[in-house]
């Protein structure tokens, strides 16, 4: 089972919609936790961002035998990058994504729930793929391809390529 938990004020409707799409794509049961997580313990006032690895460690401690996907509304970073869309434990129980830089309005565009939902699904499949042991894929249309810019994320499809799906099966 995959459990999804909101971090820092993500709307329940966003989490419910993501859970349905993840369950469909991964063919695995997916449930949204009703109690969210306050990420303030991971806030870095110098950067004005939240340390994703600290949140990921916290999630791993809550996984309790299931995969746990945290969906954050806050801006994430790791020290070697300006920002990250998400982070996961390779072969571990926890993954983390953020809606902060997935929102079209972050880039000066009009709010668009459909675009946000698609980006969130792709990034969630990417990070969850790492928890299943998948590494980055060379197929740019696969969710497991790296995304260092929003345009690369937008080019991805919403389903794993045959090679990655074969590794999952």
Secondary structure, DSSP 4 states (H G I P E B T S, - for coil): -EEEEEESS--HHHHHHHHHHHHHHHTS-EEE-SS-B-GGGGEETTTTEEEHHHHHHHHHHH-TTSEEEEEESS-EE-TTSS-BSEEE-TTSSEEEEESTTTSGGGGTPPP-HHHHHHHHHHHHHHHHHHHTT----S-TTSTTS--SSHHHHHHS-SS--HHHHHHH-
